[in-house]
Amino acid sequence: MRHMSRRRWIAALALGGALAAAGWGLSRAIQRGPRPEAQALHDAVQQLTSVIVYDIFSPPQASRVYAYASVAAYETLRQGDSTFLTLAGQVNGLAPVPPPPADSVSLPLAGVHAFMTVGWTLTFSRERMDSLRTAMDERFRRDLPAPVYQRSIAYGELVAKHVLGWASADGFTRSRGMPKYTVVNEPGLWVPTPPAYMDAVEPNWPTLRTFAIDSAGQFRGPPPHPFDTARTSPFMREVVEVYETRRGLTEEQRAIAAFWDCNPYVMNVQGHTMFATKKISPGGHWMGIVGIAARQASLDLTESAEVYARTAIVLADGFIVAWEEKFRSRLVRPETVINAYLDEGWTPLLQTPPFPEYPSGHSVISTAAATVLTQLLGAGFAFEDSTELAFGFPPRRFESFEQAAAEAAISRLYGGIHFRRAIEEGARQGRALGTQHARRITTRARGGAARPAIASSVE
C-alpha cells in the first residue's frame, strides 16, 4: 500500500469491505485486465463524451471541458496517495486544491463527483448531465455510511468549485464577446465550404490561457506554401495531390479516413432538408483511447485519473496551438481551390470542417497526445481502438500510440480536407507540444511514469 496518512488509512480499512463488495476494492496487487475500482471514472468520461456529442461541442470547446473535468478528478484522487504530485504550480494559474476533511471520505466517490460536477457546469444539457451525475453517485451510496457519503459529495463539490474558479479566469467568457471571423474574398484565404457554409469556428480560441506552455504561438513553424495556381508551384502540386488521392482511394484508405473523421459538424442534405449527424470530437476520440489503454494496462483509479488529466491538458493546449496558426495563416481549404481551378464537381470524401486549413488540427492533437501517452505507458504499447464502435466503425489495431497518431494525421489527406504540408507541420507541432508537456509536467514524486506495459498486447 502506498503512503497514506494514518487517519485516512484507518478510514480506508473501515470502508474496505463495503467498497470491495461494490467493485471498489482497495488492493494494489498487480493484475492483468481492467481494474474494477477504476471503472466509475472510465464510465464518467464516457458519459461526459456522450453529452459533448449530444450538445455538438466544437473540438476546441470539447477539449476545454475534458481538461478541467479531468484535472478535478486527478486533484481529488491524488489526495489518497502521496506519490502523486499536484498540478498546482505546474499548469498555468492553478492554485493548490483544498485537502480533504479530517474525517473519513471516499476519495473515489469525491473524485468521480468532482469530474461530473465540472462536466455538468461546462456543458449545455444540464438535465441530461445531472441525471448521469446522480446515477454515478448512487453507485456509491448503498455501500457507504451516510456521513461518509455526504462528506465525500461535499469534498467533490469543493474541488469542483476550486477548479471551476480556475477555469473562469482562462479567457473563455471574454472570447464569447469578441468579433466573429470576417471572410475576406482574396485568393488563397479561407472561405466557408459546402454544404452548410458555416461561419469559422472559434476564431478567438488562441486568446485563451494555455495549460502548460508559455503562449499559443510557442511552437509556430514555417507558413504554408504561398497561394499560387501555376501547375508547377509547390502549392498547386499539393492541390493536385489531394485531387488525385481522392480519385484513387483504396478501400483501406477510405476506412482510415472514416474512422478518424471525428467531425461534429457533418451536415446531411436531402432535397431541401438539412440535418446534422452527431459525432465524437478528435479530443473525445483520444480520451476514449486513454480509457482503452488504462484498462488494458490495469491502471488503478488514481493512475487512470493521472493519464486522463495529462492527456486532456495536452489536447487542450493542442487546440490552442493549432487554432493560433489556423487564424494567422487563414489558408483556403482544398475543396475550394479544386472546385475553382481543377474540377467544379469534385467533392472530398469527408465533409470539410468549418475553419481554415493550416495546420491539420487532428495531426497536432493526435501527435501531442501520443507523445504524452508514450511517456506514461511506454513505446510499443499495442492496443485495439474501439472508440468509434458507437458510430458504426469497426475497431482498428495499432502497435503504438505513435502509429495511431500517424494514421489519424494521414487520414486528412485521404479525406480530401488537408494538404500534406498541413499534416506534416501539424505533426511536428504536436510532437514539440507533447515533448514540452512531458518535460514540464511531473505527477510522480519518485519520478516514475504510470505503470508501463503491464498488459500492452491485445489479448
C-alpha positions as CSV (number, residue, x, y, z in Angstrom):
1,M,0.0,0.0,0.0
2,R,1.4,3.4,-1.0
3,H,1.8,6.1,1.6
4,M,-1.4,7.5,3.3
5,S,-1.9,9.4,6.5
6,R,-2.6,7.1,9.4
7,R,-6.1,8.6,9.8
8,R,-7.0,8.1,6.1
9,W,-5.6,4.6,6.1
10,I,-7.8,3.7,9.1
11,A,-10.8,5.1,7.3
12,A,-9.9,3.1,4.3
13,L,-9.8,-0.1,6.3
14,A,-13.1,0.6,7.8
15,L,-14.7,1.0,4.4
16,G,-12.7,-1.7,2.7
17,G,-15.3,-4.5,2.9
18,A,-18.2,-2.5,1.6
19,L,-16.2,-0.9,-1.2
20,A,-14.8,-4.3,-2.3
21,A,-18.3,-5.7,-2.5
22,A,-19.2,-3.0,-4.8
23,G,-16.1,-3.4,-7.0
24,W,-14.2,-0.7,-5.3
25,G,-11.6,-2.9,-3.7
26,L,-8.5,-1.4,-2.1
27,S,-6.0,-4.0,-3.1
28,R,-3.0,-2.7,-5.0
29,A,-2.0,-6.1,-6.3
30,I,-0.8,-6.0,-10.0
31,Q,-3.2,-7.8,-12.2
32,R,-3.9,-8.1,-15.9
33,G,-7.0,-6.7,-17.4
34,P,-9.3,-3.9,-16.1
35,R,-9.1,-2.7,-12.5
36,P,-12.7,-2.6,-11.2
37,E,-12.1,0.3,-8.9
38,A,-11.3,2.5,-11.9
39,Q,-14.4,1.6,-13.8
40,A,-16.6,4.5,-12.4
41,L,-14.1,7.0,-13.8
42,H,-14.0,5.4,-17.2
43,D,-17.8,5.4,-17.2
44,A,-17.8,9.1,-16.2
45,V,-15.5,10.0,-19.1
46,Q,-17.7,8.1,-21.5
47,Q,-20.8,9.7,-20.1
48,L,-19.3,13.2,-20.5
49,T,-18.4,12.3,-24.0
50,S,-22.0,11.4,-24.8
51,V,-23.2,14.8,-23.5
52,I,-20.5,16.6,-25.5
53,V,-21.6,14.8,-28.7
54,Y,-25.3,15.5,-27.9
55,D,-24.5,19.2,-27.4
56,I,-22.5,19.3,-30.6
57,F,-19.5,21.0,-29.0
58,S,-16.8,22.3,-31.2
59,P,-13.5,20.3,-31.0
60,P,-11.7,23.2,-29.0
61,Q,-14.7,23.6,-26.6
62,A,-14.8,19.8,-26.0
63,S,-11.1,19.8,-25.2
64,R,-11.6,22.5,-22.6
65,V,-14.4,20.5,-20.8
66,Y,-12.3,17.4,-20.8
67,A,-9.3,19.2,-19.4
68,Y,-11.0,20.9,-16.4
69,A,-13.1,17.9,-15.5
70,S,-10.1,15.6,-15.7
71,V,-7.9,17.8,-13.5
72,A,-10.7,17.9,-10.9
73,A,-10.8,14.2,-10.8
74,Y,-7.0,13.8,-10.5
75,E,-6.5,16.5,-7.9
76,T,-9.2,14.8,-5.8
77,L,-7.9,11.3,-6.1
78,R,-4.2,12.0,-5.6
79,Q,-5.0,13.1,-2.1
80,G,-5.0,9.5,-1.1
81,D,-1.5,8.7,-2.4
82,S,1.5,10.9,-1.6
83,T,3.4,9.6,-4.6
84,F,1.2,11.6,-6.9
85,L,2.0,15.3,-7.2
86,T,-0.3,18.2,-7.6
87,L,-0.6,20.0,-10.9
88,A,-0.8,23.3,-9.0
89,G,2.2,25.3,-9.8
90,Q,2.9,23.2,-12.9
91,V,-0.1,24.3,-15.0
92,N,-0.8,27.9,-15.6
93,G,-3.0,29.6,-12.9
94,L,-3.9,26.6,-10.8
95,A,-3.7,27.1,-7.0
96,P,-3.4,24.2,-4.6
97,V,-6.7,22.3,-4.2
98,P,-8.2,22.2,-0.6
99,P,-7.3,19.0,1.2
100,P,-10.0,16.5,2.3
101,P,-11.7,16.9,5.7
102,A,-10.1,15.3,8.7
103,D,-13.0,12.8,8.9
104,S,-13.0,9.8,6.6
105,V,-14.2,10.3,3.0
106,S,-14.4,8.1,-0.1
107,L,-12.0,9.6,-2.5
108,P,-13.3,7.5,-5.4
109,L,-16.7,9.0,-4.9
110,A,-15.4,12.5,-4.4
111,G,-13.2,12.3,-7.5
112,V,-15.9,11.0,-9.8
113,H,-18.3,13.5,-8.4
114,A,-15.9,16.4,-9.0
115,F,-15.4,15.2,-12.5
116,M,-19.1,15.0,-13.2
117,T,-19.8,18.3,-11.5
118,V,-17.3,20.2,-13.6
119,G,-18.6,18.5,-16.7
120,W,-22.2,19.4,-15.7
121,T,-21.2,23.1,-15.3
122,L,-19.3,23.4,-18.6
123,T,-21.9,21.6,-20.8
124,F,-25.3,22.7,-22.0
125,S,-27.6,19.8,-21.4
126,R,-27.8,20.2,-17.7
127,E,-30.7,17.9,-17.1
128,R,-29.1,15.1,-19.1
129,M,-25.8,15.6,-17.3
130,D,-27.4,15.9,-13.9
131,S,-29.1,12.5,-14.3
132,L,-25.8,10.9,-15.3
133,R,-24.1,12.5,-12.3
134,T,-26.8,11.4,-9.9
135,A,-26.6,7.8,-11.3
136,M,-22.8,7.8,-10.7
137,D,-23.3,9.0,-7.1
138,E,-25.9,6.3,-6.5
139,R,-23.4,3.6,-7.4
140,F,-21.6,4.5,-4.1
141,R,-24.5,5.4,-1.8
142,R,-25.6,1.9,-0.9
143,D,-22.1,0.9,0.1
144,L,-21.1,3.9,2.2
145,P,-22.2,5.1,5.6
146,A,-24.4,8.1,5.2
147,P,-22.0,10.6,6.8
148,V,-19.1,9.4,4.7
149,Y,-21.2,9.6,1.6
150,Q,-22.3,13.2,2.4
151,R,-18.7,14.3,3.2
152,S,-17.4,12.7,0.0
153,I,-20.0,14.5,-2.1
154,A,-19.2,17.8,-0.3
155,Y,-15.5,17.3,-0.9
156,G,-16.1,16.6,-4.6
157,E,-18.2,19.8,-4.8
158,L,-15.4,21.7,-3.1
159,V,-12.7,20.6,-5.5
160,A,-15.1,21.2,-8.5
161,K,-15.7,24.7,-7.2
162,H,-12.0,25.3,-6.9
163,V,-11.3,24.0,-10.5
164,L,-14.2,26.0,-11.9
165,G,-12.9,29.1,-10.3
166,W,-9.6,28.4,-12.1
167,A,-11.4,27.8,-15.4
168,S,-13.4,31.1,-15.1
169,A,-10.2,33.1,-15.5
170,D,-9.0,31.4,-18.7
171,G,-10.5,34.0,-21.0
172,F,-13.2,31.8,-22.4
173,T,-16.1,34.1,-21.3
174,R,-14.3,37.1,-22.7
175,S,-13.8,35.4,-26.0
176,R,-17.6,34.9,-26.3
177,G,-17.9,38.7,-26.8
178,M,-15.2,39.0,-29.4
179,P,-15.9,39.7,-33.1
180,K,-16.7,36.8,-35.4
181,Y,-14.3,35.9,-38.2
182,T,-14.7,38.2,-41.2
183,V,-14.5,36.5,-44.5
184,V,-12.1,38.2,-47.0
185,N,-12.6,37.3,-50.6
186,E,-8.9,37.2,-51.6
187,P,-7.3,34.3,-53.4
188,G,-5.8,31.8,-51.0
189,L,-7.8,32.8,-47.9
190,W,-10.3,30.6,-46.3
191,V,-14.0,30.9,-47.1
192,P,-16.9,28.8,-45.9
193,T,-17.4,25.5,-47.6
194,P,-20.4,23.4,-48.6
195,P,-22.9,22.1,-47.8
196,A,-23.7,24.3,-44.8
197,Y,-21.3,27.2,-45.4
198,M,-20.8,27.6,-41.7
199,D,-19.0,30.6,-40.1
200,A,-15.5,29.9,-39.0
201,V,-15.5,28.1,-35.6
202,E,-13.7,29.7,-32.6
203,P,-11.5,32.3,-34.3
204,N,-10.7,33.8,-30.9
205,W,-9.7,30.5,-29.3
206,P,-5.9,31.4,-29.3
207,T,-6.7,34.1,-26.7
208,L,-7.5,31.5,-24.0
209,R,-5.0,30.8,-21.3
210,T,-2.7,27.9,-22.1
211,F,-2.2,25.0,-19.7
212,A,1.4,24.0,-19.8
213,I,3.0,26.1,-22.5
214,D,4.1,29.8,-22.5
215,S,1.9,31.0,-25.4
216,A,-0.3,29.9,-28.2
217,G,2.4,30.7,-30.7
218,Q,5.2,28.9,-28.9
219,F,5.6,26.2,-31.5
220,R,4.8,28.2,-34.5
221,G,6.6,26.8,-37.6
222,P,7.0,27.8,-41.2
223,P,4.0,29.2,-43.0
224,P,2.0,27.2,-45.6
225,H,3.1,27.3,-49.2
226,P,2.2,30.6,-50.8
227,F,-1.0,30.5,-52.8
228,D,0.0,30.1,-56.5
229,T,-2.2,28.5,-59.1
230,A,0.7,27.8,-61.5
231,R,0.6,24.0,-62.0
232,T,4.3,23.7,-61.1
233,S,4.1,25.7,-57.9
234,P,4.6,23.9,-54.6
235,F,1.1,24.9,-53.6
236,M,-0.6,23.7,-56.7
237,R,1.3,20.4,-56.5
238,E,-0.3,19.8,-53.1
239,V,-3.7,20.7,-54.5
240,V,-3.2,18.1,-57.3
241,E,-2.1,15.5,-54.8
242,V,-5.3,15.9,-52.8
243,Y,-7.3,15.8,-56.0
244,E,-5.6,12.6,-57.3
245,T,-5.6,10.9,-54.0
246,R,-9.4,11.2,-53.7
247,R,-9.8,9.7,-57.2
248,G,-7.6,6.7,-56.4
249,L,-8.5,5.8,-52.8
250,T,-8.3,2.2,-51.8
251,E,-10.9,0.6,-49.5
252,E,-8.4,0.7,-46.6
253,Q,-7.7,4.4,-47.1
254,R,-11.5,5.1,-47.1
255,A,-11.8,3.1,-43.9
256,I,-9.0,5.1,-42.3
257,A,-10.5,8.4,-43.3
258,A,-13.9,7.5,-42.0
259,F,-12.5,6.1,-38.7
260,W,-10.7,9.3,-37.9
261,D,-13.3,11.7,-39.3
262,C,-14.3,13.0,-35.8
263,N,-16.3,15.9,-37.3
264,P,-19.2,17.0,-35.1
265,Y,-20.4,19.4,-37.8
266,V,-21.3,16.9,-40.5
267,M,-24.5,18.1,-42.3
268,N,-26.7,15.9,-44.4
269,V,-28.7,17.3,-47.3
270,Q,-31.8,15.5,-48.6
271,G,-33.7,17.7,-51.1
272,H,-34.4,21.0,-49.2
273,T,-33.8,19.4,-45.8
274,M,-30.5,19.7,-44.0
275,F,-29.8,17.8,-40.7
276,A,-26.7,17.2,-38.6
277,T,-25.0,13.9,-37.8
278,K,-23.6,14.0,-34.3
279,K,-20.1,12.6,-34.0
280,I,-17.3,12.4,-31.4
281,S,-14.6,15.2,-31.5
282,P,-10.9,14.4,-32.1
283,G,-10.2,15.0,-28.5
284,G,-13.0,12.8,-27.5
285,H,-11.6,10.0,-29.6
286,W,-8.2,10.3,-27.8
287,M,-9.9,10.4,-24.4
288,G,-11.5,7.1,-25.5
289,I,-8.1,5.7,-26.3
290,V,-6.9,6.7,-22.8
291,G,-9.7,4.6,-21.3
292,I,-8.9,1.6,-23.5
293,A,-5.2,1.8,-22.6
294,A,-5.8,2.3,-18.9
295,R,-8.0,-0.8,-18.7
296,Q,-5.5,-2.8,-20.7
297,A,-2.6,-1.7,-18.6
298,S,-4.5,-2.5,-15.5
299,L,-4.1,1.1,-14.1
300,D,-5.9,1.7,-10.8
301,L,-8.2,4.6,-10.2
302,T,-5.6,7.3,-9.4
303,E,-3.3,6.1,-12.2
304,S,-6.2,6.3,-14.6
305,A,-7.1,9.8,-13.4
306,E,-3.4,10.8,-13.9
307,V,-3.4,9.6,-17.6
308,Y,-6.7,11.2,-18.3
309,A,-5.6,14.5,-16.9
310,R,-2.2,14.5,-18.6
311,T,-3.8,13.7,-21.9
312,A,-6.6,16.1,-21.6
313,I,-4.4,19.1,-20.8
314,V,-2.1,18.4,-23.8
315,L,-5.2,18.1,-26.0
316,A,-6.4,21.4,-24.8
317,D,-3.1,23.1,-25.4
318,G,-3.0,21.4,-28.8
319,F,-6.2,23.1,-30.0
320,I,-4.9,26.4,-28.8
321,V,-1.7,25.9,-30.7
322,A,-3.4,24.7,-33.9
323,W,-6.1,27.4,-33.8
324,E,-3.4,30.1,-33.4
325,E,-1.8,29.1,-36.7
326,K,-5.1,28.5,-38.5
327,F,-6.4,32.0,-37.9
328,R,-2.9,33.5,-38.5
329,S,-2.4,31.9,-41.9
330,R,-6.1,31.6,-42.8
331,L,-5.4,29.2,-45.6
332,V,-8.1,28.1,-48.1
333,R,-9.3,24.5,-48.0
334,P,-8.5,22.0,-50.8
335,E,-12.2,21.8,-51.8
336,T,-12.4,25.5,-52.6
337,V,-9.3,25.5,-54.7
338,I,-10.1,22.3,-56.6
339,N,-13.6,23.5,-57.4
340,A,-12.3,26.8,-58.7
341,Y,-9.2,25.6,-60.7
342,L,-9.5,21.9,-61.4
343,D,-12.9,20.4,-61.2
344,E,-16.0,22.2,-60.1
345,G,-17.9,19.0,-59.4
346,W,-15.2,17.5,-57.1
347,T,-16.1,16.7,-53.5
348,P,-13.9,15.4,-50.7
349,L,-14.5,12.0,-49.1
350,L,-15.1,13.7,-45.8
351,Q,-17.0,16.9,-45.2
352,T,-14.7,19.9,-44.9
353,P,-14.8,21.3,-41.3
354,P,-15.6,25.0,-40.8
355,F,-12.3,26.6,-40.1
356,P,-9.0,27.4,-42.0
357,E,-6.8,24.6,-43.3
358,Y,-3.3,25.1,-41.9
359,P,-2.2,23.2,-39.9
360,S,-4.2,20.0,-39.5
361,G,-5.6,20.1,-36.1
362,H,-6.1,16.4,-35.9
363,S,-2.4,16.0,-36.7
364,V,-1.4,18.4,-33.9
365,I,-3.6,17.0,-31.1
366,S,-3.1,13.3,-32.1
367,T,0.7,13.6,-32.1
368,A,0.7,15.6,-28.9
369,A,-1.5,13.0,-27.1
370,A,0.5,10.1,-28.5
371,T,3.8,11.7,-27.2
372,V,2.4,12.1,-23.7
373,L,0.8,8.6,-23.6
374,T,4.1,7.1,-24.8
375,Q,5.9,8.8,-21.9
376,L,3.3,7.5,-19.4
377,L,2.6,4.0,-20.8
378,G,5.7,3.2,-22.9
379,A,6.6,2.8,-26.5
380,G,5.3,-0.1,-28.4
381,F,2.0,-0.2,-26.4
382,A,-0.2,-2.2,-28.7
383,F,-4.0,-1.7,-28.5
384,E,-7.2,-2.1,-30.3
385,D,-9.1,1.1,-30.7
386,S,-12.8,0.5,-30.4
387,T,-13.7,4.2,-29.7
388,E,-15.7,4.5,-32.9
389,L,-17.9,1.4,-32.5
390,A,-20.8,3.6,-31.2
391,F,-20.6,5.5,-34.5
392,G,-20.7,2.4,-36.7
393,F,-17.0,1.8,-37.4
394,P,-15.1,-1.4,-36.5
395,P,-12.1,-1.4,-34.2
396,R,-8.6,-0.8,-35.6
397,R,-5.4,-2.3,-34.2
398,F,-2.3,-0.2,-33.6
399,E,1.2,-1.3,-32.4
400,S,1.8,2.0,-30.6
401,F,0.3,5.4,-29.8
402,E,2.6,6.9,-32.4
403,Q,1.2,4.6,-35.1
404,A,-2.3,5.6,-34.3
405,A,-1.4,9.3,-34.4
406,A,0.3,8.9,-37.8
407,E,-2.8,7.2,-39.2
408,A,-5.0,10.0,-37.8
409,A,-2.8,12.5,-39.5
410,I,-2.7,11.0,-42.9
411,S,-6.4,10.3,-42.8
412,R,-6.9,14.0,-43.5
413,L,-5.2,13.6,-46.9
414,Y,-7.4,10.5,-47.7
415,G,-10.4,12.5,-46.6
416,G,-9.6,15.3,-49.0
417,I,-9.7,18.0,-46.4
418,H,-6.0,18.8,-45.8
419,F,-2.8,19.4,-47.8
420,R,0.3,17.3,-47.0
421,R,2.2,20.3,-45.6
422,A,-0.6,20.9,-43.0
423,I,-0.4,17.3,-41.9
424,E,3.4,17.1,-41.6
425,E,3.7,20.5,-39.9
426,G,0.8,19.7,-37.6
427,A,2.6,16.5,-36.5
428,R,5.8,18.5,-35.9
429,Q,3.9,21.0,-33.8
430,G,2.1,18.2,-31.9
431,R,5.4,16.4,-31.2
432,A,7.0,19.6,-29.9
433,L,4.0,20.3,-27.7
434,G,3.8,16.8,-26.3
435,T,7.6,16.8,-25.6
436,Q,7.2,20.1,-23.7
437,H,4.4,18.7,-21.6
438,A,6.4,15.6,-20.9
439,R,9.3,17.7,-19.7
440,R,7.3,20.3,-17.7
441,I,4.6,18.2,-16.0
442,T,5.6,15.8,-13.2
443,T,2.9,13.8,-11.5
444,R,5.0,11.2,-9.6
445,A,7.1,12.0,-6.6
446,R,9.6,9.3,-7.3
447,G,9.9,10.3,-10.9
448,G,8.2,7.2,-12.2
449,A,5.7,7.1,-15.1
450,A,2.4,5.3,-14.9
451,R,2.9,1.6,-14.7
452,P,4.0,0.7,-18.2
453,A,3.0,-2.1,-20.4
454,I,1.5,-4.5,-17.8
455,A,-0.9,-5.6,-20.5
456,S,0.4,-4.0,-23.6
457,S,-0.7,-6.6,-26.1
458,V,-4.2,-7.2,-27.3
459,E,-5.5,-10.5,-26.0
